[in-house]
Amino acid sequence: MKLGILADIHERDDELRKSIEVLRLHGADCFIVLGDVCERGKRMEETVALLRDVAAIGVWGNHDLGFCLDPSEDIRRQYGEQVLEFMGSLRPRLEIEGCLFTHVEPWLDPNKIEDLWYFDGPPDTQEKLDRSFAAVPNRAMFTGHFHRWLLGSSAGIIPWNAEGPIRLDITKQHLIVVNAVWSGHCALFDTKRNELTPYSVGTSRQG
């Protein structure tokens, strides 16, 4: 299965549209959101419409909880049923074919607001990686949150800068931080080949 992975959208619907087009072109069978669909709530309808069109599934991020868990009356009045329904479908964690998808590192609890907002820099040391590898048994763990690419295994940080596809060693666990749609990035993971392919679609963001 080819999984199209969309991290940290933050309502950048132009970048999201380009990312979906690229992933479709390269054969994505399923679209997975790694949280932070929301930014300030101004383009939620446009953003969610694109995700609904491809039947995206996924997990919530720290910016999303107000939509996902018991939305306030103000949110219910301001946004349409499609936005509320889609955001309500997001989960704390998602597993597909042995892969784990979360917004934050797997050792953190995405049901706790303090864990969702936890930030001690990216998991770029063996000590930080090992916390996740000890917490869950999954062969591949995908997170967003950090707005950058990073790849680590149970053997250490892998010197990969998203310059092209990389085949993961099936004998090791891997933690993959996927760069943000917000800044024009997305990824495709082929579960049969254990191959990760990064894509850059550019950004219309100013400044």
TISENU-629114 format. One record per residue (C-alpha): residue number from 0; residue in three letters; x, y, z. Coordinates in steps of 0.001 Angstrom, whole numbers, plus 524288, in hexadecimal, padded with zeros to 5 digits. Last residue first. Layout:
<sites>
  num  residuo     px     py     pz
  NUM      ALA      X      Y      Z
...
</sites>
This chain:
<sites>
  num  residuo     px     py     pz
  206      GLY  81D5E  88D17  8110D
  205      GLN  812B6  889AA  8074B
  204      ARG  80D43  87BF8  80655
  203      SER  80B11  8772F  7F870
  202      THR  812BA  86AF2  7FB44
  201      GLY  81A5A  860D0  7F3B6
  200      VAL  8161A  852F3  7F0A7
  199      SER  8212B  84BBC  7F74A
  198      TYR  81FF1  83D02  7F7CC
  197      PRO  825EE  832C9  800A9
  196      THR  82623  82446  7FD35
  195      LEU  826BF  819BD  807AD
  194      GLU  82879  80B90  8039D
  193      ASN  824C4  7FFA2  80B9D
  192      ARG  82290  7F8D9  7FE84
  191      LYS  81552  7F365  80271
  190      THR  811BE  7FEBA  80B6E
  189      ASP  814A2  808F9  8010E
  188      PHE  81545  815E3  8085A
  187      LEU  8128E  82288  80111
  186      ALA  81614  82FA9  806CA
  185      CYS  811E7  83DE6  80735
  184      HIS  81831  84B4F  806C9
  183      GLY  8149D  8594B  80346
  182      SER  81740  86132  80F9D
  181      TRP  809AD  85F79  81570
  180      VAL  809B7  85179  81029
  179      ALA  8138A  84F84  81B0E
  178      ASN  81F49  8466E  81B66
  177      VAL  81D7F  83855  81FAB
  176      VAL  824D5  83382  82BA4
  175      ILE  827D5  82511  829CC
  174      LEU  82B03  81C04  8351D
  173      HIS  83032  80ED2  830F0
  172      GLN  830FC  8015C  83713
  171      LYS  83B42  7F83B  83194
  170      THR  83BB7  7EB3C  82A2E
  169      ILE  83379  7F0BB  81F0D
  168      ASP  83E43  7FA4B  81B54
  167      LEU  83747  805EE  81533
  166      ARG  838C6  808DC  806B7
  165      ILE  83B3A  8173E  803E6
  164      PRO  8357F  81FE6  7F964
  163      GLY  83C04  82CED  7F634
  162      GLU  842D4  838F6  7FB9D
  161      ALA  83ABA  83833  8080D
  160      ASN  846BB  83BBF  81011
  159      TRP  84AFB  82E2A  81440
  158      PRO  85626  82BA3  81DA7
  157      ILE  84F20  8210D  8259F
  156      ILE  84EA2  823AA  83438
  155      GLY  85175  8178B  83C42
  154      ALA  85117  80895  83C0C
  153      SER  842FB  807C1  840C9
  152      SER  8400F  8105D  8352F
  151      GLY  83F30  81EE1  8327C
  150      LEU  83A26  8274D  8277D
  149      LEU  83787  835D6  82833
  148      TRP  830C5  83F3A  81EF8
  147      ARG  82BC6  84C2E  82423
  146      HIS  81F95  85315  8290D
  145      PHE  8212B  84D7D  836EE
  144      HIS  8132B  84945  839CA
  143      GLY  8127A  83DA8  83084
  142      THR  81420  82F7B  8345B
  141      PHE  81571  82257  82D83
  140      MET  8196E  815CF  83455
  139      ALA  81E66  80A21  82C9B
  138      ARG  820B1  7FC70  831D3
  137      ASN  816BF  7FE03  83CB5
  136      PRO  819F6  7F88A  84A30
  135      VAL  81662  80484  8525A
  134      ALA  81C31  80B79  85E34
  133      ALA  82A21  8066F  85DC5
  132      PHE  82C09  80B04  84FC6
  131      SER  82659  81838  85368
  130      ARG  82F4B  81AB1  85EF9
  129      ASP  83A96  81504  85717
  128      LEU  839C3  82001  84D35
  127      LYS  83BF3  82A67  8578C
  126      GLU  847D3  8235C  85D0D
  125      GLN  84D3E  820D3  84F78
  124      THR  84CD8  82F46  84C8A
  123      ASP  844F0  83713  842AB
  122      PRO  8373F  8358F  84813
  121      PRO  833C9  843C2  844C1
  120      GLY  83463  84E78  84F03
  119      ASP  82F3E  84D67  85CD8
  118      PHE  82120  85088  859C8
  117      TYR  8151B  84B6D  860C1
  116      TRP  8088A  85173  85B76
  115      LEU  80213  84458  858A2
  114      ASP  8076A  83F1B  86577
  113      GLU  80166  84A47  86D56
  112      ILE  7F47A  8485B  86654
  111      LYS  7F3DE  83A1A  86A48
  110      ASN  7ED11  830BE  860F0
  109      PRO  7F8FC  83128  85822
  108      ASP  800D7  829C0  86286
  107      LEU  80F6D  82B48  85FFF
  106      TRP  81861  81FA4  85D8F
  105      PRO  813F3  81F82  84F5F
  104      GLU  819BA  82CE1  84C26
  103      VAL  80F46  836BB  84889
  102      HIS  80534  83715  83DB2
  101      THR  80369  82867  83D6E
  100      PHE  80399  81DFA  832D2
   99      LEU  80816  81014  8358E
   98      CYS  80BBC  8067E  82ADB
   97      GLY  80926  7F7D4  82BFB
   96      GLU  80020  7F77B  82043
   95      ILE  7F885  80382  8248D
   94      GLU  7F801  808B1  8327B
   93      LEU  7F1FF  815A2  8369F
   92      ARG  7F39A  81D80  84301
   91      PRO  7EC5D  82891  849E9
   90      ARG  7E102  827C4  84049
   89      LEU  7DB30  8308E  835E2
   88      SER  7CCF1  82DF3  83267
   87      GLY  7C816  839BC  83A13
   86      MET  7CFFA  84280  8311C
   85      PHE  7C8D2  83CC5  82584
   84      GLU  7BB4A  83DD8  82B79
   83      LEU  7BD57  84B8B  830C8
   82      VAL  7C262  85092  823C6
   81      GLN  7B774  849EF  81C33
   80      GLU  7AD1A  84EE1  825B2
   79      GLY  7B07F  85CFE  82364
   78      TYR  7B86A  865E5  82C00
   77      GLN  7B522  87200  83407
   76      ARG  7A9BB  86D0E  83C19
   75      ARG  7B06F  86067  84010
   74      ILE  7BCF8  867CE  84327
   73      ASP  7B598  87137  84C12
   72      GLU  7AE40  86606  85272
   71      SER  7BB4D  86022  85621
   70      PRO  7C0AE  8540F  84F80
   69      ASP  7C0E7  847C8  85816
   68      LEU  7CDE3  84234  853B1
   67      CYS  7D19C  843DA  84574
   66      PHE  7CF81  8522A  8422B
   65      GLY  7D5DF  8581F  84E3F
   64      LEU  7E006  84D5A  84D9A
   63      ASP  7E56E  85156  84068
   62      HIS  7F11D  85A14  8433E
   61      ASN  7F7E0  84FA1  84B7F
   60      GLY  7F661  845AE  840C2
   59      TRP  7EBB0  83BFD  83D6F
   58      VAL  7ED7E  82F34  8365F
   57      GLY  7EA34  82A03  82900
   56      ILE  7E0DF  82688  81E2D
   55      ALA  7DF9B  82C81  810B9
   54      ALA  7D3FE  828F0  8083C
   53      VAL  7DA4D  82F8D  7FC7D
   52      ASP  7CF78  839A7  7FABF
   51      ARG  7CE1E  83AA7  80991
   50      LEU  7DBFB  83FD2  80A9D
   49      LEU  7D9AB  84A3D  80041
   48      ALA  7CCD9  84E5C  8069F
   47      VAL  7D3A9  84EEA  813DC
   46      THR  7DD38  8591E  80F29
   45      GLU  7D31E  861A5  8086C
   44      GLU  7C9ED  86148  81429
   43      MET  7D4F3  86356  81DDC
   42      ARG  7DA02  86F9B  81767
   41      LYS  7D8DE  879AE  82268
   40      GLY  7D9FE  87073  82E04
   39      ARG  7E699  875FE  83355
   38      GLU  7EFCD  86AC8  82FFF
   37      CYS  7E89B  85DDE  82EB2
   36      VAL  7EC4D  8513F  827D6
   35      ASP  7F667  84F9A  83264
   34      GLY  7F717  840CF  831F8
   33      LEU  7FE21  8362F  82A77
   32      VAL  7F3D8  834D1  81FC6
   31      ILE  7F3E1  8281B  8181E
   30      PHE  7EFD6  82692  809F8
   29      CYS  7EDD0  818F1  8045A
   28      ASP  7F12F  81201  7F7B0
   27      ALA  7FB7C  81BD9  7F37F
   26      GLY  7FFC6  81902  7E58A
   25      HIS  80A39  822D5  7E22B
   24      LEU  800F8  82C1D  7DB3E
   23      ARG  7F7C3  82B65  7E6E7
   22      LEU  802E5  82F77  7EFE0
   21      VAL  80655  83AF1  7E725
   20      GLU  7F82F  83F87  7E5F5
   19      ILE  7F5F7  83E37  7F497
   18      SER  80214  84644  7F763
   17      LYS  7FDEE  850D9  7EDDE
   16      ARG  7F07F  851E9  7F429
   15      LEU  7F68C  85235  801B7
   14      GLU  7FFDF  85D0F  7FDC8
   13      ASP  7F46E  8654B  7F90D
   12      ASP  7EC25  8617D  804E5
   11      ARG  7F609  8663D  80ED7
   10      GLU  7EC86  86415  81A20
    9      HIS  7F740  86098  823E4
    8      ILE  7FAF6  8549D  81BCB
    7      ASP  80402  84EDA  82601
    6      ALA  806D1  84189  82002
    5      LEU  80121  83B17  813DD
    4      ILE  80527  82D12  810EE
    3      GLY  80110  825CF  804B7
    2      LEU  80182  81745  807C1
    1      LYS  804A3  80DB6  7FCDF
    0      MET  80000  80000  80000
</sites>
